[in-house]
Amino acid sequence: MVHYGKLTPPIYNLSNIPKNVPIFISYGGRDALSDVADVKRLLNEHFRNHDTGKLSVQFIDNYAHLDYVMAANANEIVYKNVTSFFQRQW
């Protein structure tokens, strides 16, 4: 409330994100907080014109929200891909 002067922050206009900013989006098929349909909508509405070399999308069918932090294979499945993607950007 102190920062925005109201209970909820303003909606961020995703079209303000430059098309050449590196973005890595990973989502799971069992994630109740980041629903597959919602992620597909996000990608279609806001990132369909993004520079393809600057956008990486990873879908992991059997991953839920906490698997990104707690799964024994998160390093191999997620984090190596994230670091590799961003290393290629520089």
PyMOL Python script that loads the backbone (N, CA, C, O; Angstrom):
from pymol import cmd

cmd.read_pdbstr("""\
ATOM      1  N   MET A   1       0.827  -1.180   0.000  1.00  0.00           N
ATOM      2  CA  MET A   1       0.000   0.000   0.000  1.00  0.00           C
ATOM      3  C   MET A   1       0.878   1.253   0.000  1.00  0.00           C
ATOM      4  O   MET A   1       0.545   2.253  -0.636  1.00  0.00           O
ATOM      5  N   VAL A   2       1.985   1.189   0.708  1.00  0.00           N
ATOM      6  CA  VAL A   2       2.869   2.348   0.788  1.00  0.00           C
ATOM      7  C   VAL A   2       3.443   2.676  -0.590  1.00  0.00           C
ATOM      8  O   VAL A   2       3.520   3.843  -0.973  1.00  0.00           O
ATOM      9  N   HIS A   3       3.840   1.657  -1.323  1.00  0.00           N
ATOM     10  CA  HIS A   3       4.495   1.877  -2.615  1.00  0.00           C
ATOM     11  C   HIS A   3       3.537   2.387  -3.694  1.00  0.00           C
ATOM     12  O   HIS A   3       3.857   3.337  -4.408  1.00  0.00           O
ATOM     13  N   TYR A   4       2.356   1.754  -3.815  1.00  0.00           N
ATOM     14  CA  TYR A   4       1.430   2.097  -4.892  1.00  0.00           C
ATOM     15  C   TYR A   4       0.283   3.002  -4.463  1.00  0.00           C
ATOM     16  O   TYR A   4      -0.413   3.564  -5.308  1.00  0.00           O
ATOM     17  N   GLY A   5       0.080   3.146  -3.148  1.00  0.00           N
ATOM     18  CA  GLY A   5      -1.022   3.966  -2.669  1.00  0.00           C
ATOM     19  C   GLY A   5      -2.366   3.266  -2.742  1.00  0.00           C
ATOM     20  O   GLY A   5      -3.404   3.900  -2.550  1.00  0.00           O
ATOM     21  N   LYS A   6      -2.366   1.975  -3.016  1.00  0.00           N
ATOM     22  CA  LYS A   6      -3.583   1.169  -3.035  1.00  0.00           C
ATOM     23  C   LYS A   6      -3.200  -0.282  -2.777  1.00  0.00           C
ATOM     24  O   LYS A   6      -2.020  -0.630  -2.804  1.00  0.00           O
ATOM     25  N   LEU A   7      -4.192  -1.127  -2.526  1.00  0.00           N
ATOM     26  CA  LEU A   7      -3.923  -2.517  -2.155  1.00  0.00           C
ATOM     27  C   LEU A   7      -3.295  -3.342  -3.271  1.00  0.00           C
ATOM     28  O   LEU A   7      -2.471  -4.217  -3.003  1.00  0.00           O
ATOM     29  N   THR A   8      -3.667  -3.078  -4.500  1.00  0.00           N
ATOM     30  CA  THR A   8      -3.136  -3.867  -5.610  1.00  0.00           C
ATOM     31  C   THR A   8      -2.251  -3.000  -6.503  1.00  0.00           C
ATOM     32  O   THR A   8      -2.548  -1.825  -6.719  1.00  0.00           O
ATOM     33  N   PRO A   9      -1.179  -3.569  -7.015  1.00  0.00           N
ATOM     34  CA  PRO A   9      -0.308  -2.800  -7.914  1.00  0.00           C
ATOM     35  C   PRO A   9      -1.013  -2.568  -9.252  1.00  0.00           C
ATOM     36  O   PRO A   9      -1.947  -3.292  -9.595  1.00  0.00           O
ATOM     37  N   PRO A  10      -0.575  -1.575  -9.994  1.00  0.00           N
ATOM     38  CA  PRO A  10      -1.178  -1.355 -11.311  1.00  0.00           C
ATOM     39  C   PRO A  10      -0.823  -2.498 -12.263  1.00  0.00           C
ATOM     40  O   PRO A  10       0.193  -3.171 -12.090  1.00  0.00           O
ATOM     41  N   ILE A  11      -1.659  -2.701 -13.250  1.00  0.00           N
ATOM     42  CA  ILE A  11      -1.398  -3.723 -14.259  1.00  0.00           C
ATOM     43  C   ILE A  11      -0.225  -3.264 -15.116  1.00  0.00           C
ATOM     44  O   ILE A  11      -0.187  -2.128 -15.589  1.00  0.00           O
ATOM     45  N   TYR A  12       0.732  -4.170 -15.306  1.00  0.00           N
ATOM     46  CA  TYR A  12       1.895  -3.828 -16.121  1.00  0.00           C
ATOM     47  C   TYR A  12       1.587  -4.112 -17.587  1.00  0.00           C
ATOM     48  O   TYR A  12       1.111  -5.196 -17.924  1.00  0.00           O
ATOM     49  N   ASN A  13       1.848  -3.167 -18.435  1.00  0.00           N
ATOM     50  CA  ASN A  13       1.623  -3.310 -19.864  1.00  0.00           C
ATOM     51  C   ASN A  13       2.794  -4.093 -20.471  1.00  0.00           C
ATOM     52  O   ASN A  13       3.882  -3.546 -20.653  1.00  0.00           O
ATOM     53  N   LEU A  14       2.569  -5.358 -20.778  1.00  0.00           N
ATOM     54  CA  LEU A  14       3.632  -6.215 -21.294  1.00  0.00           C
ATOM     55  C   LEU A  14       4.137  -5.785 -22.666  1.00  0.00           C
ATOM     56  O   LEU A  14       5.215  -6.205 -23.087  1.00  0.00           O
ATOM     57  N   SER A  15       3.381  -4.963 -23.358  1.00  0.00           N
ATOM     58  CA  SER A  15       3.864  -4.479 -24.654  1.00  0.00           C
ATOM     59  C   SER A  15       5.023  -3.498 -24.478  1.00  0.00           C
ATOM     60  O   SER A  15       5.678  -3.131 -25.453  1.00  0.00           O
ATOM     61  N   ASN A  16       5.277  -3.075 -23.240  1.00  0.00           N
ATOM     62  CA  ASN A  16       6.432  -2.214 -22.956  1.00  0.00           C
ATOM     63  C   ASN A  16       7.751  -2.986 -22.971  1.00  0.00           C
ATOM     64  O   ASN A  16       8.821  -2.379 -23.009  1.00  0.00           O
ATOM     65  N   ILE A  17       7.682  -4.312 -22.941  1.00  0.00           N
ATOM     66  CA  ILE A  17       8.904  -5.119 -22.957  1.00  0.00           C
ATOM     67  C   ILE A  17       9.475  -5.094 -24.375  1.00  0.00           C
ATOM     68  O   ILE A  17       8.793  -5.497 -25.317  1.00  0.00           O
ATOM     69  N   PRO A  18      10.705  -4.632 -24.541  1.00  0.00           N
ATOM     70  CA  PRO A  18      11.300  -4.602 -25.885  1.00  0.00           C
ATOM     71  C   PRO A  18      11.354  -6.002 -26.503  1.00  0.00           C
ATOM     72  O   PRO A  18      11.582  -6.987 -25.802  1.00  0.00           O
ATOM     73  N   LYS A  19      11.146  -6.080 -27.796  1.00  0.00           N
ATOM     74  CA  LYS A  19      11.093  -7.362 -28.512  1.00  0.00           C
ATOM     75  C   LYS A  19      12.425  -8.097 -28.535  1.00  0.00           C
ATOM     76  O   LYS A  19      12.471  -9.281 -28.869  1.00  0.00           O
ATOM     77  N   ASN A  20      13.517  -7.407 -28.182  1.00  0.00           N
ATOM     78  CA  ASN A  20      14.833  -8.050 -28.227  1.00  0.00           C
ATOM     79  C   ASN A  20      15.402  -8.359 -26.843  1.00  0.00           C
ATOM     80  O   ASN A  20      16.587  -8.668 -26.717  1.00  0.00           O
ATOM     81  N   VAL A  21      14.573  -8.278 -25.810  1.00  0.00           N
ATOM     82  CA  VAL A  21      15.007  -8.628 -24.455  1.00  0.00           C
ATOM     83  C   VAL A  21      14.956 -10.150 -24.308  1.00  0.00           C
ATOM     84  O   VAL A  21      13.933 -10.755 -24.630  1.00  0.00           O
ATOM     85  N   PRO A  22      16.023 -10.782 -23.832  1.00  0.00           N
ATOM     86  CA  PRO A  22      15.997 -12.236 -23.646  1.00  0.00           C
ATOM     87  C   PRO A  22      14.968 -12.647 -22.586  1.00  0.00           C
ATOM     88  O   PRO A  22      14.959 -12.118 -21.474  1.00  0.00           O
ATOM     89  N   ILE A  23      14.112 -13.591 -22.948  1.00  0.00           N
ATOM     90  CA  ILE A  23      13.078 -14.081 -22.037  1.00  0.00           C
ATOM     91  C   ILE A  23      13.066 -15.602 -22.097  1.00  0.00           C
ATOM     92  O   ILE A  23      13.009 -16.193 -23.175  1.00  0.00           O
ATOM     93  N   PHE A  24      13.119 -16.223 -20.930  1.00  0.00           N
ATOM     94  CA  PHE A  24      13.016 -17.677 -20.812  1.00  0.00           C
ATOM     95  C   PHE A  24      11.757 -17.973 -20.015  1.00  0.00           C
ATOM     96  O   PHE A  24      11.640 -17.551 -18.864  1.00  0.00           O
ATOM     97  N   ILE A  25      10.822 -18.686 -20.607  1.00  0.00           N
ATOM     98  CA  ILE A  25       9.577 -19.045 -19.930  1.00  0.00           C
ATOM     99  C   ILE A  25       9.516 -20.559 -19.840  1.00  0.00           C
ATOM    100  O   ILE A  25       9.569 -21.256 -20.853  1.00  0.00           O
ATOM    101  N   SER A  26       9.404 -21.058 -18.622  1.00  0.00           N
ATOM    102  CA  SER A  26       9.261 -22.490 -18.399  1.00  0.00           C
ATOM    103  C   SER A  26       7.978 -22.705 -17.612  1.00  0.00           C
ATOM    104  O   SER A  26       7.716 -22.011 -16.630  1.00  0.00           O
ATOM    105  N   TYR A  27       7.182 -23.674 -18.050  1.00  0.00           N
ATOM    106  CA  TYR A  27       5.939 -23.948 -17.336  1.00  0.00           C
ATOM    107  C   TYR A  27       5.657 -25.441 -17.344  1.00  0.00           C
ATOM    108  O   TYR A  27       6.126 -26.182 -18.208  1.00  0.00           O
ATOM    109  N   GLY A  28       4.879 -25.857 -16.356  1.00  0.00           N
ATOM    110  CA  GLY A  28       4.619 -27.275 -16.192  1.00  0.00           C
ATOM    111  C   GLY A  28       3.170 -27.652 -16.412  1.00  0.00           C
ATOM    112  O   GLY A  28       2.265 -26.848 -16.189  1.00  0.00           O
ATOM    113  N   GLY A  29       2.962 -28.859 -16.842  1.00  0.00           N
ATOM    114  CA  GLY A  29       1.626 -29.365 -17.117  1.00  0.00           C
ATOM    115  C   GLY A  29       0.790 -29.618 -15.885  1.00  0.00           C
ATOM    116  O   GLY A  29      -0.430 -29.758 -15.982  1.00  0.00           O
ATOM    117  N   ARG A  30       1.422 -29.679 -14.732  1.00  0.00           N
ATOM    118  CA  ARG A  30       0.699 -29.941 -13.481  1.00  0.00           C
ATOM    119  C   ARG A  30       0.736 -28.749 -12.533  1.00  0.00           C
ATOM    120  O   ARG A  30       0.534 -28.904 -11.329  1.00  0.00           O
ATOM    121  N   ASP A  31       0.990 -27.578 -13.064  1.00  0.00           N
ATOM    122  CA  ASP A  31       1.110 -26.368 -12.252  1.00  0.00           C
ATOM    123  C   ASP A  31      -0.259 -25.726 -12.071  1.00  0.00           C
ATOM    124  O   ASP A  31      -0.845 -25.221 -13.028  1.00  0.00           O
ATOM    125  N   ALA A  32      -0.767 -25.747 -10.840  1.00  0.00           N
ATOM    126  CA  ALA A  32      -2.078 -25.168 -10.541  1.00  0.00           C
ATOM    127  C   ALA A  32      -2.031 -23.646 -10.469  1.00  0.00           C
ATOM    128  O   ALA A  32      -3.070 -22.996 -10.581  1.00  0.00           O
ATOM    129  N   LEU A  33      -0.854 -23.069 -10.284  1.00  0.00           N
ATOM    130  CA  LEU A  33      -0.731 -21.615 -10.170  1.00  0.00           C
ATOM    131  C   LEU A  33      -0.455 -20.950 -11.509  1.00  0.00           C
ATOM    132  O   LEU A  33      -0.790 -19.782 -11.706  1.00  0.00           O
ATOM    133  N   SER A  34       0.143 -21.673 -12.409  1.00  0.00           N
ATOM    134  CA  SER A  34       0.476 -21.135 -13.731  1.00  0.00           C
ATOM    135  C   SER A  34      -0.107 -22.094 -14.767  1.00  0.00           C
ATOM    136  O   SER A  34       0.608 -22.890 -15.376  1.00  0.00           O
ATOM    137  N   ASP A  35      -1.400 -21.996 -14.947  1.00  0.00           N
ATOM    138  CA  ASP A  35      -2.156 -22.902 -15.793  1.00  0.00           C
ATOM    139  C   ASP A  35      -1.639 -22.907 -17.241  1.00  0.00           C
ATOM    140  O   ASP A  35      -1.289 -21.860 -17.784  1.00  0.00           O
ATOM    141  N   VAL A  36      -1.598 -24.074 -17.844  1.00  0.00           N
ATOM    142  CA  VAL A  36      -1.094 -24.228 -19.212  1.00  0.00           C
ATOM    143  C   VAL A  36      -1.846 -23.311 -20.180  1.00  0.00           C
ATOM    144  O   VAL A  36      -1.231 -22.662 -21.027  1.00  0.00           O
ATOM    145  N   ALA A  37      -3.157 -23.258 -20.057  1.00  0.00           N
ATOM    146  CA  ALA A  37      -3.947 -22.398 -20.952  1.00  0.00           C
ATOM    147  C   ALA A  37      -3.578 -20.931 -20.764  1.00  0.00           C
ATOM    148  O   ALA A  37      -3.520 -20.175 -21.734  1.00  0.00           O
ATOM    149  N   ASP A  38      -3.330 -20.527 -19.527  1.00  0.00           N
ATOM    150  CA  ASP A  38      -2.945 -19.139 -19.255  1.00  0.00           C
ATOM    151  C   ASP A  38      -1.579 -18.809 -19.847  1.00  0.00           C
ATOM    152  O   ASP A  38      -1.384 -17.725 -20.397  1.00  0.00           O
ATOM    153  N   VAL A  39      -0.639 -19.734 -19.735  1.00  0.00           N
ATOM    154  CA  VAL A  39       0.697 -19.496 -20.298  1.00  0.00           C
ATOM    155  C   VAL A  39       0.610 -19.415 -21.821  1.00  0.00           C
ATOM    156  O   VAL A  39       1.246 -18.558 -22.436  1.00  0.00           O
ATOM    157  N   LYS A  40      -0.168 -20.297 -22.424  1.00  0.00           N
ATOM    158  CA  LYS A  40      -0.342 -20.247 -23.881  1.00  0.00           C
ATOM    159  C   LYS A  40      -0.970 -18.926 -24.309  1.00  0.00           C
ATOM    160  O   LYS A  40      -0.592 -18.350 -25.328  1.00  0.00           O
ATOM    161  N   ARG A  41      -1.929 -18.454 -23.525  1.00  0.00           N
ATOM    162  CA  ARG A  41      -2.552 -17.155 -23.816  1.00  0.00           C
ATOM    163  C   ARG A  41      -1.526 -16.034 -23.695  1.00  0.00           C
ATOM    164  O   ARG A  41      -1.459 -15.152 -24.551  1.00  0.00           O
ATOM    165  N   LEU A  42      -0.728 -16.069 -22.633  1.00  0.00           N
ATOM    166  CA  LEU A  42       0.331 -15.074 -22.441  1.00  0.00           C
ATOM    167  C   LEU A  42       1.265 -15.049 -23.646  1.00  0.00           C
ATOM    168  O   LEU A  42       1.579 -13.985 -24.179  1.00  0.00           O
ATOM    169  N   LEU A  43       1.701 -16.219 -24.065  1.00  0.00           N
ATOM    170  CA  LEU A  43       2.622 -16.313 -25.198  1.00  0.00           C
ATOM    171  C   LEU A  43       1.981 -15.798 -26.485  1.00  0.00           C
ATOM    172  O   LEU A  43       2.606 -15.065 -27.251  1.00  0.00           O
ATOM    173  N   ASN A  44       0.743 -16.188 -26.710  1.00  0.00           N
ATOM    174  CA  ASN A  44       0.052 -15.793 -27.935  1.00  0.00           C
ATOM    175  C   ASN A  44      -0.256 -14.295 -27.975  1.00  0.00           C
ATOM    176  O   ASN A  44      -0.109 -13.658 -29.018  1.00  0.00           O
ATOM    177  N   GLU A  45      -0.675 -13.742 -26.857  1.00  0.00           N
ATOM    178  CA  GLU A  45      -1.087 -12.340 -26.830  1.00  0.00           C
ATOM    179  C   GLU A  45       0.072 -11.364 -26.674  1.00  0.00           C
ATOM    180  O   GLU A  45       0.000 -10.237 -27.164  1.00  0.00           O
ATOM    181  N   HIS A  46       1.132 -11.779 -26.003  1.00  0.00           N
ATOM    182  CA  HIS A  46       2.171 -10.812 -25.659  1.00  0.00           C
ATOM    183  C   HIS A  46       3.553 -11.110 -26.231  1.00  0.00           C
ATOM    184  O   HIS A  46       4.393 -10.213 -26.296  1.00  0.00           O
ATOM    185  N   PHE A  47       3.803 -12.336 -26.641  1.00  0.00           N
ATOM    186  CA  PHE A  47       5.154 -12.665 -27.093  1.00  0.00           C
ATOM    187  C   PHE A  47       5.204 -13.265 -28.493  1.00  0.00           C
ATOM    188  O   PHE A  47       6.261 -13.733 -28.917  1.00  0.00           O
ATOM    189  N   ARG A  48       4.103 -13.265 -29.211  1.00  0.00           N
ATOM    190  CA  ARG A  48       4.102 -13.877 -30.552  1.00  0.00           C
ATOM    191  C   ARG A  48       4.988 -13.126 -31.536  1.00  0.00           C
ATOM    192  O   ARG A  48       5.453 -13.713 -32.513  1.00  0.00           O
ATOM    193  N   ASN A  49       5.230 -11.836 -31.298  1.00  0.00           N
ATOM    194  CA  ASN A  49       6.091 -11.049 -32.182  1.00  0.00           C
ATOM    195  C   ASN A  49       7.473 -10.804 -31.589  1.00  0.00           C
ATOM    196  O   ASN A  49       8.238  -9.983 -32.095  1.00  0.00           O
ATOM    197  N   HIS A  50       7.784 -11.518 -30.517  1.00  0.00           N
ATOM    198  CA  HIS A  50       9.089 -11.354 -29.873  1.00  0.00           C
ATOM    199  C   HIS A  50      10.177 -11.937 -30.776  1.00  0.00           C
ATOM    200  O   HIS A  50       9.932 -12.898 -31.506  1.00  0.00           O
ATOM    201  N   ASP A  51      11.345 -11.370 -30.727  1.00  0.00           N
ATOM    202  CA  ASP A  51      12.499 -11.878 -31.480  1.00  0.00           C
ATOM    203  C   ASP A  51      12.697 -13.348 -31.113  1.00  0.00           C
ATOM    204  O   ASP A  51      12.975 -13.662 -29.956  1.00  0.00           O
ATOM    205  N   THR A  52      12.559 -14.247 -32.082  1.00  0.00           N
ATOM    206  CA  THR A  52      12.605 -15.685 -31.795  1.00  0.00           C
ATOM    207  C   THR A  52      13.932 -16.135 -31.202  1.00  0.00           C
ATOM    208  O   THR A  52      13.965 -17.112 -30.453  1.00  0.00           O
ATOM    209  N   GLY A  53      15.012 -15.459 -31.511  1.00  0.00           N
ATOM    210  CA  GLY A  53      16.301 -15.803 -30.926  1.00  0.00           C
ATOM    211  C   GLY A  53      16.445 -15.335 -29.490  1.00  0.00           C
ATOM    212  O   GLY A  53      17.396 -15.703 -28.799  1.00  0.00           O
ATOM    213  N   LYS A  54      15.500 -14.524 -29.046  1.00  0.00           N
ATOM    214  CA  LYS A  54      15.548 -13.969 -27.690  1.00  0.00           C
ATOM    215  C   LYS A  54      14.471 -14.549 -26.787  1.00  0.00           C
ATOM    216  O   LYS A  54      14.343 -14.137 -25.634  1.00  0.00           O
ATOM    217  N   LEU A  55      13.700 -15.493 -27.294  1.00  0.00           N
ATOM    218  CA  LEU A  55      12.628 -16.104 -26.514  1.00  0.00           C
ATOM    219  C   LEU A  55      12.801 -17.613 -26.508  1.00  0.00           C
ATOM    220  O   LEU A  55      12.906 -18.244 -27.559  1.00  0.00           O
ATOM    221  N   SER A  56      12.829 -18.181 -25.313  1.00  0.00           N
ATOM    222  CA  SER A  56      12.890 -19.632 -25.174  1.00  0.00           C
ATOM    223  C   SER A  56      11.726 -20.070 -24.300  1.00  0.00           C
ATOM    224  O   SER A  56      11.524 -19.535 -23.209  1.00  0.00           O
ATOM    225  N   VAL A  57      10.966 -21.038 -24.777  1.00  0.00           N
ATOM    226  CA  VAL A  57       9.808 -21.539 -24.040  1.00  0.00           C
ATOM    227  C   VAL A  57      10.017 -23.024 -23.793  1.00  0.00           C
ATOM    228  O   VAL A  57      10.283 -23.794 -24.715  1.00  0.00           O
ATOM    229  N   GLN A  58       9.891 -23.409 -22.530  1.00  0.00           N
ATOM    230  CA  GLN A  58      10.081 -24.809 -22.138  1.00  0.00           C
ATOM    231  C   GLN A  58       8.819 -25.294 -21.435  1.00  0.00           C
ATOM    232  O   GLN A  58       8.387 -24.695 -20.450  1.00  0.00           O
ATOM    233  N   PHE A  59       8.229 -26.372 -21.935  1.00  0.00           N
ATOM    234  CA  PHE A  59       7.077 -26.998 -21.293  1.00  0.00           C
ATOM    235  C   PHE A  59       7.526 -28.329 -20.715  1.00  0.00           C
ATOM    236  O   PHE A  59       8.121 -29.149 -21.413  1.00  0.00           O
ATOM    237  N   ILE A  60       7.237 -28.538 -19.432  1.00  0.00           N
ATOM    238  CA  ILE A  60       7.593 -29.793 -18.762  1.00  0.00           C
ATOM    239  C   ILE A  60       6.293 -30.423 -18.279  1.00  0.00           C
ATOM    240  O   ILE A  60       5.704 -29.975 -17.296  1.00  0.00           O
ATOM    241  N   ASP A  61       5.857 -31.447 -18.964  1.00  0.00           N
ATOM    242  CA  ASP A  61       4.539 -32.044 -18.752  1.00  0.00           C
ATOM    243  C   ASP A  61       4.263 -32.429 -17.303  1.00  0.00           C
ATOM    244  O   ASP A  61       3.177 -32.155 -16.792  1.00  0.00           O
ATOM    245  N   ASN A  62       5.217 -33.052 -16.640  1.00  0.00           N
ATOM    246  CA  ASN A  62       4.958 -33.582 -15.298  1.00  0.00           C
ATOM    247  C   ASN A  62       5.401 -32.648 -14.171  1.00  0.00           C
ATOM    248  O   ASN A  62       5.490 -33.082 -13.022  1.00  0.00           O
ATOM    249  N   TYR A  63       5.677 -31.386 -14.468  1.00  0.00           N
ATOM    250  CA  TYR A  63       6.127 -30.447 -13.437  1.00  0.00           C
ATOM    251  C   TYR A  63       4.967 -29.631 -12.879  1.00  0.00           C
ATOM    252  O   TYR A  63       4.108 -29.144 -13.614  1.00  0.00           O
ATOM    253  N   ALA A  64       4.970 -29.498 -11.547  1.00  0.00           N
ATOM    254  CA  ALA A  64       4.051 -28.609 -10.843  1.00  0.00           C
ATOM    255  C   ALA A  64       4.851 -27.396 -10.371  1.00  0.00           C
ATOM    256  O   ALA A  64       6.058 -27.316 -10.601  1.00  0.00           O
ATOM    257  N   HIS A  65       4.185 -26.463  -9.718  1.00  0.00           N
ATOM    258  CA  HIS A  65       4.820 -25.198  -9.359  1.00  0.00           C
ATOM    259  C   HIS A  65       6.069 -25.388  -8.491  1.00  0.00           C
ATOM    260  O   HIS A  65       7.107 -24.786  -8.767  1.00  0.00           O
ATOM    261  N   LEU A  66       5.980 -26.205  -7.465  1.00  0.00           N
ATOM    262  CA  LEU A  66       7.112 -26.383  -6.548  1.00  0.00           C
ATOM    263  C   LEU A  66       8.224 -27.254  -7.117  1.00  0.00           C
ATOM    264  O   LEU A  66       9.331 -27.270  -6.579  1.00  0.00           O
ATOM    265  N   ASP A  67       7.949 -27.966  -8.181  1.00  0.00           N
ATOM    266  CA  ASP A  67       8.999 -28.796  -8.782  1.00  0.00           C
ATOM    267  C   ASP A  67      10.181 -27.968  -9.263  1.00  0.00           C
ATOM    268  O   ASP A  67      11.306 -28.464  -9.318  1.00  0.00           O
ATOM    269  N   TYR A  68       9.936 -26.721  -9.607  1.00  0.00           N
ATOM    270  CA  TYR A  68      11.033 -25.857 -10.059  1.00  0.00           C
ATOM    271  C   TYR A  68      12.044 -25.600  -8.952  1.00  0.00           C
ATOM    272  O   TYR A  68      13.199 -25.268  -9.219  1.00  0.00           O
ATOM    273  N   VAL A  69      11.607 -25.753  -7.721  1.00  0.00           N
ATOM    274  CA  VAL A  69      12.491 -25.538  -6.572  1.00  0.00           C
ATOM    275  C   VAL A  69      12.881 -26.851  -5.912  1.00  0.00           C
ATOM    276  O   VAL A  69      14.017 -27.009  -5.465  1.00  0.00           O
ATOM    277  N   MET A  70      11.945 -27.793  -5.850  1.00  0.00           N
ATOM    278  CA  MET A  70      12.144 -28.982  -5.024  1.00  0.00           C
ATOM    279  C   MET A  70      12.465 -30.267  -5.787  1.00  0.00           C
ATOM    280  O   MET A  70      12.942 -31.224  -5.177  1.00  0.00           O
ATOM    281  N   ALA A  71      12.227 -30.322  -7.073  1.00  0.00           N
ATOM    282  CA  ALA A  71      12.451 -31.575  -7.806  1.00  0.00           C
ATOM    283  C   ALA A  71      13.930 -31.934  -7.829  1.00  0.00           C
ATOM    284  O   ALA A  71      14.790 -31.074  -8.019  1.00  0.00           O
ATOM    285  N   ALA A  72      14.208 -33.202  -7.635  1.00  0.00           N
ATOM    286  CA  ALA A  72      15.594 -33.674  -7.633  1.00  0.00           C
ATOM    287  C   ALA A  72      16.268 -33.451  -8.984  1.00  0.00           C
ATOM    288  O   ALA A  72      17.490 -33.317  -9.052  1.00  0.00           O
ATOM    289  N   ASN A  73      15.486 -33.411 -10.050  1.00  0.00           N
ATOM    290  CA  ASN A  73      16.056 -33.242 -11.388  1.00  0.00           C
ATOM    291  C   ASN A  73      15.924 -31.812 -11.923  1.00  0.00           C
ATOM    292  O   ASN A  73      16.170 -31.580 -13.107  1.00  0.00           O
ATOM    293  N   ALA A  74      15.545 -30.860 -11.084  1.00  0.00           N
ATOM    294  CA  ALA A  74      15.344 -29.474 -11.545  1.00  0.00           C
ATOM    295  C   ALA A  74      16.609 -28.889 -12.163  1.00  0.00           C
ATOM    296  O   ALA A  74      16.534 -28.136 -13.134  1.00  0.00           O
ATOM    297  N   ASN A  75      17.754 -29.227 -11.614  1.00  0.00           N
ATOM    298  CA  ASN A  75      18.998 -28.699 -12.174  1.00  0.00           C
ATOM    299  C   ASN A  75      19.179 -29.153 -13.623  1.00  0.00           C
ATOM    300  O   ASN A  75      19.501 -28.350 -14.499  1.00  0.00           O
ATOM    301  N   GLU A  76      18.971 -30.427 -13.859  1.00  0.00           N
ATOM    302  CA  GLU A  76      19.146 -30.973 -15.212  1.00  0.00           C
ATOM    303  C   GLU A  76      18.037 -30.526 -16.160  1.00  0.00           C
ATOM    304  O   GLU A  76      18.302 -30.160 -17.305  1.00  0.00           O
ATOM    305  N   ILE A  77      16.815 -30.559 -15.686  1.00  0.00           N
ATOM    306  CA  ILE A  77      15.655 -30.295 -16.536  1.00  0.00           C
ATOM    307  C   ILE A  77      15.449 -28.804 -16.800  1.00  0.00           C
ATOM    308  O   ILE A  77      15.111 -28.406 -17.915  1.00  0.00           O
ATOM    309  N   VAL A  78      15.657 -27.982 -15.764  1.00  0.00           N
ATOM    310  CA  VAL A  78      15.336 -26.559 -15.885  1.00  0.00           C
ATOM    311  C   VAL A  78      16.567 -25.671 -15.891  1.00  0.00           C
ATOM    312  O   VAL A  78      16.817 -24.960 -16.865  1.00  0.00           O
ATOM    313  N   TYR A  79      17.334 -25.706 -14.818  1.00  0.00           N
ATOM    314  CA  TYR A  79      18.354 -24.676 -14.603  1.00  0.00           C
ATOM    315  C   TYR A  79      19.509 -24.708 -15.595  1.00  0.00           C
ATOM    316  O   TYR A  79      20.068 -23.662 -15.923  1.00  0.00           O
ATOM    317  N   LYS A  80      19.870 -25.878 -16.070  1.00  0.00           N
ATOM    318  CA  LYS A  80      20.914 -25.921 -17.103  1.00  0.00           C
ATOM    319  C   LYS A  80      20.420 -25.266 -18.389  1.00  0.00           C
ATOM    320  O   LYS A  80      21.192 -24.613 -19.091  1.00  0.00           O
ATOM    321  N   ASN A  81      19.141 -25.440 -18.699  1.00  0.00           N
ATOM    322  CA  ASN A  81      18.566 -24.788 -19.885  1.00  0.00           C
ATOM    323  C   ASN A  81      18.497 -23.274 -19.715  1.00  0.00           C
ATOM    324  O   ASN A  81      18.766 -22.524 -20.653  1.00  0.00           O
ATOM    325  N   VAL A  82      18.137 -22.834 -18.520  1.00  0.00           N
ATOM    326  CA  VAL A  82      18.053 -21.394 -18.247  1.00  0.00           C
ATOM    327  C   VAL A  82      19.428 -20.751 -18.392  1.00  0.00           C
ATOM    328  O   VAL A  82      19.582 -19.753 -19.096  1.00  0.00           O
ATOM    329  N   THR A  83      20.427 -21.327 -17.723  1.00  0.00           N
ATOM    330  CA  THR A  83      21.765 -20.724 -17.780  1.00  0.00           C
ATOM    331  C   THR A  83      22.346 -20.795 -19.187  1.00  0.00           C
ATOM    332  O   THR A  83      22.999 -19.850 -19.633  1.00  0.00           O
ATOM    333  N   SER A  84      22.122 -21.885 -19.883  1.00  0.00           N
ATOM    334  CA  SER A  84      22.609 -22.016 -21.253  1.00  0.00           C
ATOM    335  C   SER A  84      21.975 -20.960 -22.162  1.00  0.00           C
ATOM    336  O   SER A  84      22.658 -20.344 -22.981  1.00  0.00           O
ATOM    337  N   PHE A  85      20.683 -20.761 -22.013  1.00  0.00           N
ATOM    338  CA  PHE A  85      19.986 -19.753 -22.820  1.00  0.00           C
ATOM    339  C   PHE A  85      20.578 -18.367 -22.598  1.00  0.00           C
ATOM    340  O   PHE A  85      20.882 -17.659 -23.558  1.00  0.00           O
ATOM    341  N   PHE A  86      20.742 -17.982 -21.341  1.00  0.00           N
ATOM    342  CA  PHE A  86      21.236 -16.635 -21.069  1.00  0.00           C
ATOM    343  C   PHE A  86      22.721 -16.480 -21.400  1.00  0.00           C
ATOM    344  O   PHE A  86      23.159 -15.386 -21.754  1.00  0.00           O
ATOM    345  N   GLN A  87      23.490 -17.540 -21.292  1.00  0.00           N
ATOM    346  CA  GLN A  87      24.895 -17.459 -21.710  1.00  0.00           C
ATOM    347  C   GLN A  87      24.997 -17.213 -23.214  1.00  0.00           C
ATOM    348  O   GLN A  87      25.886 -16.490 -23.664  1.00  0.00           O
ATOM    349  N   ARG A  88      24.104 -17.803 -23.986  1.00  0.00           N
ATOM    350  CA  ARG A  88      24.105 -17.590 -25.439  1.00  0.00           C
ATOM    351  C   ARG A  88      23.703 -16.161 -25.811  1.00  0.00           C
ATOM    352  O   ARG A  88      24.020 -15.691 -26.904  1.00  0.00           O
ATOM    353  N   GLN A  89      23.015 -15.481 -24.916  1.00  0.00           N
ATOM    354  CA  GLN A  89      22.551 -14.124 -25.205  1.00  0.00           C
ATOM    355  C   GLN A  89      23.672 -13.099 -25.105  1.00  0.00           C
ATOM    356  O   GLN A  89      23.555 -12.015 -25.677  1.00  0.00           O
ATOM    357  N   TRP A  90      24.750 -13.406 -24.400  1.00  0.00           N
ATOM    358  CA  TRP A  90      25.825 -12.442 -24.185  1.00  0.00           C
ATOM    359  C   TRP A  90      26.984 -12.844 -25.003  1.00  0.00           C
ATOM    360  O   TRP A  90      28.016 -12.174 -24.983  1.00  0.00           O
TER     361      TRP A  90
END
""", "prot")
cmd.dss("prot")
cmd.show_as("cartoon", "prot")
cmd.util.cbc("prot")
cmd.orient("prot")
